[in-house]
Amino acid sequence: MNKYFLPFLILFCISEQTFATYDVNENCQKAWMLIMDLKIDQAKNLIKEELRQNPQNYYAYYLDQTCDMCKLLINSSDQDYQVFLDNFQKKRKIMDGCDESSPYYLTCSAEMALQVAFFSVMHGSQSTGVKKGYTAYKDVYRNLKTFPQFKPNHKLDGFFNVAISNLPPFVKWAVSVFGVKVDIKYGFNTLFQNYQAQKAISGINAESAMYIILAAKINKTPEMLYDFTKSLDPETAHTFLHIYFRANIAYWCGKNEEAIRILQQVKSQENEYSDALYCYMMGKMMLRKGNPSTEYYLQRYLNLLRKKEYLKEMNYNLALFYLINGDRTKYNRYCEIVRTKGKDLNERDREALYDASLDYTPDANLIKARLSLDGGYMDAYTRTITAFEANHAKLPAYEIEYHFLRGRYAALTNNSSVALAEFKKTIELGKNLDYYFACEAALRLGELYQKLGKSSLAKEYYKQSIKLYKNNYYEYIEDKATKAINNLN
């Protein structure tokens, strides 16, 4: 043996023991599965044990912040946010400058910064959040140049391309200021390729699939993943978060009964985080069904809620529950809560604020009819729309919504000629009034004409939808119309 080799080997071993590492080992993979199952405390305990055994496994610090991020995302106060920021600074103090040659270094740093960026925006520090997000963006693309084949980079690359295309109105200025260019189609392709490349790795596959789902939710196209979520391996599919999102996607696809069955696969809610999500989703699904248990789930969610997001949305859902059950006093009381409490940074909350601020009280039968259509309950729709026709007040808003719902029903039952006529009637009656019906009717006409192969007419109605759109209407209307025009072009 070369006389210089043994001392070199000893030195190498010592340096390897003290050198920072990013080791996605079995403990970390198990922690990912626990996070996906929302067993956050168990995940943190496993991470703590990993750091006791391997104090320089910096991937474990990144995972620990991911645990904190999940808690903050689901249910958190302003005080929780401050604790999260403090813990982020402590972790970065440990991690910064350590093992910078690892491809994980910038990727983990970027994702941690991205989490801070999101919560900074949601807690009122918009400029700080945007700057932090741009730093994360730059780090991802710096890393891609150095390590073009490194898969975790591709996850964030794909996610950025979708998420930045869907920034909420109050931070859209950031795209033009920083000159960021993105491509939604590329983003989704990259996310799917990343998942396929890692779907055999326990824990990482569940996280990769979750990024695809979150991207589709942000893009307002969860229906595109209906088949994808059915293809997930059993270990992933039966974690709490994947059960929740499979139910959520079925819900948005108008398959309410299927959504209920999926969510009922959860045997019990083990902690406040899973309990809160369960009640949030079950309450909305039971409202569509017209089930008396709606009140229990909505009230339980609101009792658990510490954060200010979704406060408006769920109070308005509770208002609707009371309205369709004949209690206008409670309907008005909860609408007042929607108008005066919570935040309007979240799209669902902005929609609730619009609905609670209408200059009329919605007709209970029309609300039931809409909820029935949303849930795929066609027989219930027919009963409630017939009840409306038999006895209703002669308000213009009622007449417009009636024709709009008839158009939706006709479209869902593949009666294109009736759908086209009803949506055109909706525009005729509502184009000069400050209600969203005419605007969305134009969007749906565009979609119908596109399905019928009449692209020029489709584009005409998409443009009309954008022209009719006002800032307090549901944002998905303008968003879908704009994207549809871009796709046609």
N, C-alpha and C positions, 0 to 999 in steps of 0.2 A: 504494500500500500504506500502511496506517495506520502512522504513525511509531513507535507503541508496539508494533506486532505483531512486528517482527523481534527486538527485545530479548527479548520474551516467548517467542518461538519458540526462541531460543538457550537461555534459561533452562530452558525445558521439556525440551529435548533433553538438557541436562546433567543435570537431575534424573532423567530417565528412565534415563540411563546408570548413575547411582549409587543408584537406588532399588531396594530388594529386590524380587525377582520369583519367581514360582512358574511356571516355563515347562515344560510337558510337551511338549518339542520332540522332534524325530526321534531325537536321542541318547538321551533318556529312554525313548522308546518301544522303541528297540532294546535298551536295558538291561533293560527289563521282559521282553522275549523271552529274553534271555540268562539272567535269573534263573529264568524258567519252565523253561529247559533245564538248570538247575543249573550253568551255566558262570559260577560266581560271580566267579572272578578276572577273567574277561574283562569281566563287567558292571562290576566295580569300576574296572577300567582305563578303560572308556568314561566312567564317571561322573567319574573323576579328570580326564579330558580335557575333559569338559563344564565342570567347575568351573574349569579353567585358562582356558577361553574365556569362561565366564560365571560369575565367582566369586560373583555374587549370585543365582544360580538356586537358591533354597532347596529346591526340589523334589528337586534332585540329592542334597542332604544326607539327605533323607527316604529316597530310594532307596538310598543308601549304607548306612543303618541296616537297611533291608530285606534287603540282602545279608548283613549280619552276623547278622540274625535267622534267616535260612535256615540258615546254618552252625550256629548255636547250637541250633536246633530239631532238626536231623538228628543231630548228633554233637558233643557239647561236654563239657568238664570244668568243675569249679567255677572254675578259673582263667580259662577262656574267658568264663565268665559275668561275672567281675569286670572283664575287659577290655571286654566289651560295655557294662557300666554306665559305665565311665570314658569310653568313646567317646560314649555317649549324652549325658553331661553336657557334653562338649566341643561336640557339635553343638548342643545346646540353648543353650549360651552364645553361639554364633554366631547362632542363629535367633531367640531370644526378643526380642520387641519390634520385630522387623523386618517391615515390610509387614503389619501387623495388619489392614489393611483388605481384604486378599486373602481370598477364601473358602477358599483352601488353608491359610491360617495355622493355624486351629484344627483343621482336619481332619488335617493332617500331624502337628501336635502331639499330637492325641488318639491317632492310630494308633501313633506312636512310644511314647507313654506306655503304651498298651495292650500293646505288645510287652514293655516292661519289667515291667509288672504280671504277665504270664503267667510270665516267667522267674523273677521274684521268688518267686512261689508255688511253682514247681517246685524252686527252690533253697532252700526253707525259710523265706523271709521272707513268711509268709502275710499278716500284717496290713499290711505295706508294700505288697505286691502288690495287695491288695483296695483300699486307699486310692488307689493309682495308677490302678487300673482305674476307680474311681468318678470320679476327676478326668477321665479320658478320656471317660467316659460323659456327664458334665455338659458338657464342651466340645463334644461332637457335637451335643447338643440346643440349646445356645446358638447354635451355628452354623446349625442348621436353622431357627431362628427368624429369623435375619438373612438367610440365603440358602436359602430353601425349595426352590429348583429345582436346587441344586448337587449333581451326581450322586455325587461321592465321599462326601458326607454320607449319602446313601441307602444306600450300601454298608455303612457302619458302623452305621447305624440298623437295617438288616435283620439284620446279624450279631449286634448286641447282643440283639435280641429272641429270637434262637434260642439264643445262647450262654448268656445269663443264665438261661434256662429249664432249662439243662442243667449248671449248676455242679456240680462234684463235692461229695460230702458234707462234706468238711472246710472248704469255704468257702461253703456254702449260707446260713449265718447272715447273710452280707453283704446278701442280698436284703431280708430283713426289717429289718435295721438301717438301711439307707439308703432303704427304702421304694420300691424300684424296681419298676415294673410293666411286664410284657412280654407279648407275644403271638406265639407260634411261627408261626401261620399268616400273620399280618401280616409277620413277619420274612422268611419265604421268598418271599412275594409281592413284597416290596420288593427283595429280592436279584435275583429274576428280572427285574423291571422295570428295575433298574439295568443288568443285563447286556444286555437287549434294546436299551436306549437307547445303549449304547456298543460294541456288538459289531462295529461297522465300524472301530473305532480299534485299530490294531495294538498289541499289548502290553497296553493297558488292557483289551481284551476277554479276554485270557488271565487277567489278574488278577481280573477280575470273575467269570469262570466259576469260578476257584479258590475264591473266597469262598463261592460256592454249595455247592461240594463239601465244603469244610471245615465249613460249617454242617450239612450232612446227616450228615457223620461224627460231629460232636459230638452231634447229635440221635439218633444210632444208627439212622438211616433211610437208609443209603447206597443201598439198592435203589430209592428214589424217583428216583434220577438215572441209572438204567441207560439209558433212552432219551435223556435230555438229553446225556450224554457222547458219544453217537453222532452228535449233531447239530452238534458243534463244527466250526468251519472247520479245514481241514487244517493250516494254519500253527500254530494253537493245539494241536490234537489230537496233533501229533507232537513237541511239546516233551517233555522227559523227565518233568516233574512230571505233565503230563496223561496221558502213557502210563501212568505209575505208578498214578495214581488211577483211570484207566479199568480197569486190571487189578485194582486193589483192589476196585472196585465189583462187577466180575464175580465176584470171589472171594467177596464177601459175599452175592451172589445165588445162590451154589451152582453157579456155572458155572466150575469150576476149569480145565477144558481151554481154554476161551475166555480166561480170565485169563492162563494160561501163554503162549498165542499172542500176546496183546497185549503182555505184558512183553518177550517175545522180539523185539519190534520195535526195542528198544534194541540198537544194533549193538555198542556197547562202553561200559564204565563209565570215563569220562574222569578222574574224580577220586574221592577218598575218600567224598564225599557221595553222588554217584550210585551208587557201588559199594556203599555201605552200604545204601541203600534197595533196590537191586536184590536184594542177597543176603537182606535181611530178608523181602521179599515172595516171592522165588523159593523160599526155604527153607520157608516155611509152605505154599506151594502144592505143593511136591514131597512134603512130609509127608503131605498129604491123598491124594496119588496113590500113596504108598508107594514112592516112587522112591529108590534108593540114594544119589542125589546130594544128598538132604536133608542128610546129615551135613556135606558140604562147604560148602553155603551157610550153614547155621546156625553152623558153626564159624568160617567166614570172617567172618560178621557180628560174632560175639562177639570175634574178634581185632581187628576194626576199631573196636569200640565203646569210646568214652572216657566217655560219660555213664552215669548209673546207671539211667536209665529203660530199660525193655524188657529189662533184664538178667534179671529173673525170668522174664518171658514166654518169652524165647528159650532160656534154660536148661531150662525145663520142656518146651518143644517138643523139645529135644534128648533130654531124659529119655524122652519118649514114643517117639521114634525108636528108642532102645535097647530099650525095653520091647517094642515090637511086633516087634523083631528078636531077641528072646530073651535079652537081656543085662540081667538084673535088677540085677546089681551096679552097672553104670553108671547104670541108672535111679535107684537109691537115692542114688548119689553126686550126681547132678545135682539131684535133689529137695532134697538137703541144701543145695546152693548156692542154690537158690530160697528156702529158708527163712532163710538167713543173710546173703545178699548182695543188694545193690541197694536200691531204694526201692519203696514201695508207694503212691506218689501217683498213678500211672497206672492206669487201670482194667484194662488187659491184665495188668499186674503183680499187681494184687490178685486177679484170677482165677487166675493161676498160683500164687500163694501159697495160695489155697484148695485148689486141686487137689493141690499138693505136700504139703499137711498132712492129707490124708485118713487115716482110721484103718484103711485097707486098701490093698493094691496093686491097681490096676485090672486087669481081665481084658484080655489083649492082643487077643483077638478082638472084644471089645466096643469097645475103642478103635479098632481098624481099621474096625469097622462104623460108628461115629460119624463118623470122618474121611471115610469113603466117602460117607455121607449129606451131610455138609457140602459135599463137592466135587461132588455130583451123579453119583457113580459107583454106579448102582443094582445092576449085576451084581456088583460087588465087595462091596457090602453083603450081597447075598443069600448069597454064598459064605462070608463071614466070620460071619454070624449063624447059618448052618447049622453051621459048624464049632464055634461056641459051644454050640449045642444038643446037639451030639454028645458034648461032653466039657468039663465045667466044674465048678468048685468050687461048693458049695451055700452061698454067702454071700448074706445078705439084700440087700446092695447090688447084687450081680450080678443078682439076680432083678428088682429094681426097675428098674435101668437097662435090662435086656432088654426089659421091657414098654414102657418109655419110648421106646426106639429103634424098636420095632415100631409104636408109635403115630406116630412121626415119619415112618416109611416109608409107612405107610398114608395119612397126610395128603398127603405129596408125590405119591403115586400116585392121589390123588382117591378114596380108599376111606374116605369119612367115617364110616361106621358102625363099621368096625374101628378107626379112629383114636380115635373117641370112647370105645369100649370099652377100648382099651389105655391111654389116658390116665387114665381113671377107675380102672383097675386099678393104675396107678402111684401114684395118690393114696391108694388104699386100703392099699397095701403100705408106702408111704413117709411118710405124713403125721405119724407119731410118731417118725420117725428124722431125725437131723441131716444129711440130704443134700438137694441142691437139686432132685432129680428130681421130687418131688411138687409143689413150688412152680412149676417151669416147666411141668409137665403141666397144672396149673390155668390158667396163662397161655395155653397152646396150646388148651385146651378153650374158653376165652373167645374166642379168635380164630376157632376153628371155628364156634362157635355164632353169632358175629357174621356170618360169611360165609353161614351158613344162614338169616340173617334173624331169629334168635331173640335179640333184644337183652337181654331180662330175664335169660335164662340166661347170656348172655355176661357181663353185669355181675356176676352171682352168682359166676362162676368167676374173674373178674378180682379181685374182692374176696377170694376165697379164696386166690388167689395172693399177694396182699399180706399176708394174715394169716399165711400159711405162711413168708413171707420172713424170713430172718435176715441180719444185717448182713454176714456173711462170704460170702454167696452172690453169684452173678453179679449185678451191679447192673442190667444191662439187663432182668432179669425184673421187678423192682419198678417200674422206670422205664416199661417198656412197658405194664404193667398199669394204672399210675396215669394215663398219658396216654390209654389206651383208655377208661377210665371217664370222664375229662374230656370226651373226644370224644362219647361216648354221651350224656352229660348235656347 
